[in-house]
Amino acid sequence: MRREVRTAVFPAAGLGTRLLPASKAVPKEMLPIIDRPLIQFAVEEAVAAGCDTMVFVVNSSKQAIAEHFDREHELEATLAQAGKHDLAELVRTVLPAGVKAVFVQQEQALGLGHAVLCARHAVGDEPFAVLLPDDLCWNPEEEVLAQLTRLARTNGGSVVAVEEVPRDQTHRYGIVSMDEHDRLLGVVEKPRPEVAPSTLAIVGRYVLSPRIFDLLEKTGTGAGGEIQLTDAIAALLVEEPVYACRFEGERFDCGNKLGVVLATLHFALQDPEIAEATRAFMRDS
């Protein structure tokens, strides 16, 4: 697979139970890190990697995501009339020109694999990216998804992002084994620490062959009673090469409270308007 990746899929139909009650009325993907919601970071990363079609897999209660990426002409006009042209432009370009948003419903929360499968008709027969918005990945030199797409163009095949995790946390991830060329030999979903094949965990960035859809159709329920994307990847690597990308950059697990706090502090310290006050607060606390 050496074709360009133009479509990015954002599974965003989960309940976000680790962030209740904040995620009761506000989708966790819309929770702000300073002044941008999590989903915005993921979309900007996909655009930087060359994607121009954004497929959002949502449920009926997540209209806020569609509203965020829709044009708000009244707000834009109000800001422009007040002379706040920079803010008007910021609101206008939440979804950049030439980038299309597609929304797909996931009627039941049947797992990440099922969410990806729901996007099949929107993706078509092309390689595509999957970004989990609550995994906030950051590298200002080269975005993490761009690192994956570059590896896919170089080697062919699918690519998954991996990072080292403590062995006592392997039960939270899909854990991979691979050869000396970083080609996957196997993947196990949420293994106990004593049987985990390594401590390299798949995190929320993927570049996948469209063959994955056929395999997801055949994948039964796995860990947690859900259709696991890692089970389909395990079947895919028997047929086609799948590579691990030990990406460069930061990853914040914003599906939990600590991750949100750490991401907020990270970006606060990079914001020239509030960095000094943030450092002072941290120093004096």
N, C-alpha and C positions, 0 to 999 in steps of 0.2 A: 504494500500500500504506500505509494509515493505521491498520491494526489493531494492537492491542497485541501485543507480543512476549512470549510466556509460556514459550517453550522455548529452552533453550540447549544447544548441542552442543559437546562437548569431545573433539576428536580426540586420542587418547592411546595409539595403538598403535605409534608409532615406536620405533626401536631406541635412540635417544639416543647415537649412536656418538661424538659429540664430548665426552661426559662419561664414557666408559669409563676405568677399570673400575668407577667408582661406579654406573653405570647397568646393570651386568651383572645384578645380582640385585635392585636397587631401581629401579623405573621412574623415569625422570628427572622425571616429574610429581610424584613423591613426595619428591624431594630437598628438604630443609628450608631455608627462609630464616628464620634464628633459630629460632622454634618453630612455624612453620606450613609445611606442604609447598606447593609451587607450585600444585598443583591446588586447594588450599583458597582461595588468593587469588582464583583465577579464579571459583570457585563463589560466593564472597562478593560479587564484582563483579557477577555475573549476578543474584543475589538482590537486590542494591541497585538493579538496573535493572528489577526487577519480574518476573523469571522465577521460575516455580515448578516447572518440570520440567527436570531436568538429565539430559542424555543423554550417557553416556560411551562413546566408541567405543574399545574396548580389544582386545588380543589375549589369548591363553590364558595368557600368562606374567605378566599384570598384575593378579593377584588382590589385590595390596596396595591398589589404589585402591578396590575394592569393600569391602574390610575396613575401610578408613579411614572410609568413610561409613556403614557398618553400625553398629547399636547394639552396644556392648560392656557388657552388663549386669553381668558379674562385676567389671570394672574400675570401673564407676560405683558399685557397691555397696561395693567395697573403699575407694574414696576417701571415700564418704559416712561409712562406719564410722570412718574415721580422722579425721573432722572436717574433711576437705578439700572442703567443699561447693562452693567456687568452681571447683575443678578438676573435680569431678564434673559440674557444670553445663556447663563448657567442653567436656568430652568428649561430653556428652549432646546438645549443640546444634551439633556439627560440621556436621550437616545440619539446618537450622532446621525447626521444626514447620511443617507445611503444604507442605513442599518435597519433591518426589518424585525419586528417583534411578532411572534406567533404564540398563541396560548392554547394549551391542550389540557383537557380535564382528566384528572385521575380520580375516578369515582370512589375507589376504595384504597385505603393505605395498605397495600400489599407488599411493600418493600421497595428498595432502590431498583432492583431489577425490573419490577413491574412498572415503576415510574419511567424508566428508560424505554421500555417496550411501548408505553403509551405514546411516545414521541415518534414512533416508526414512520407513520405516514407523512409527518412534517419533515422528517430527515431525508427520506428516500434512500436510494442505493448509492450513498456516498459515505466516505469516512466522516466522522463527526467527533466533536468534543463533548465531554460531560464535566460540568463544574458544580460542585456542591457549595452553595453560597455560604453556608455556615463554617466552611473551611476557608478562612480569609488568608490568601497567600499573597506575599508581597516581595517583589524584587524590583527596585526602580531601574536597574541596569537591563534586565531581560525578564519579563513577566514569566511566571512559572509555566503557564500554558504554552507560551511561545517556546520554551525549552523543550516541552513535549512534542510540539508540532515539528520542530527542527529535527529532533531525533527520529520521528516517524518518516520525514522526508529522506533522511540519510540512510536509515536501515530498512525502511519498509516495515510493514506490520503495525500492530497496535502498540500503545505505550501507556503505562500506568505510572503515576507519581508514587514514590515510596520514601519513607524516612524511618530512621531508627526510633524505636520506642522501648521503654523499660520492659523487661521480660514479664513483669507482673501485670502488664497492661495488654498483653497479646490477645486476651479474650474480648477486647473491644474492637478489633480490626481484622481485616483480611491479611494474612501473613504469607509472604512469598518465599520460595526457594528459587535460585537462579544459577546459571553457569557463569564462567569467567567473562563472558561477553555481555552480561546483564540480560540475557534472554531468560524468560521465566520457564522454570521446569515444573512448577506446581504452585498452587495457592490454596490456602485453607481458611475458611471463614471462622473467625473468633475461636481459635484453638486455646485450650488451657495452656498455661505457661510451660508445664512439664512436657507437653507434646508438640509445642510450636516448632516448625522447621527452622525458624530464624527469628530475629527481632526486627525485620524489615516489614513495615506495615504499609499497605496501600492507603493513601489519603485522597482527598476529594478532587482529583484531576485525572482525566482519562482522555486518550485519543483512541477511538475504537473503529474497527472495520464494521461495515454494515452487516457482515455475517453474524454479528452478535445478536441481531434481532431474531434470526431463525433459531439460534441456540436458546435464547430467552423463552421463546414459544414452547420449547421442550423442557424447560427447567421447572422442576417441581419446587415445592416449598422447602426451604432449608432452615438454617439457624433462626430461631425466633418465630418460626411458622410463616416466614416471608419468602418471596422470590428474591434470591440474593444475586446481585450482579457478579460477585466473585465466583459463584458456581458456574455461570455462563462463561466467564473468562477462563476458568479451569478447563472447560470444554473447548473453547476457542484455541487455546495454546497447543492443543493436540493437532489442530489443522493448520494453523497459521502462526507465524512468529509473534510473540508478545514480549515487549521489552520493559524493563524497569528503568525509570529515570530518577536518579538520586539528585533531585533538583537543588539549585542554589536559591536561598531566600528564606524568609520567615513564614511560618504557618501558625495561625491562631485558631484554635478550636472554639469558635464562637457559638457552638451549640450548648455551651455551658457557661456559668457565671464567671468563672475565673478567666476563661478565654476572652470574653467580652471586656473584662476589666483590663487585661494585659494589652489587647488590641487598642483599646481607648487610650491607655497611657502611651503606647508606642507612637500612635499618630498625633497625640497631643504634644509629644516632645519634638515632633517634626513640624509642627504648625507655628510659624513665626509669630502669630498673634497671641498664642497662649503658652508657648514653650517655656518661657522664663517663669511665668506664674506657676506652671505645673511643676517645674523643678523645685521652686521654692516651697510649694506645698509638700512635695515628697520629702524634701530635706527636713522640713520642720515638723513633719507628722511623727 
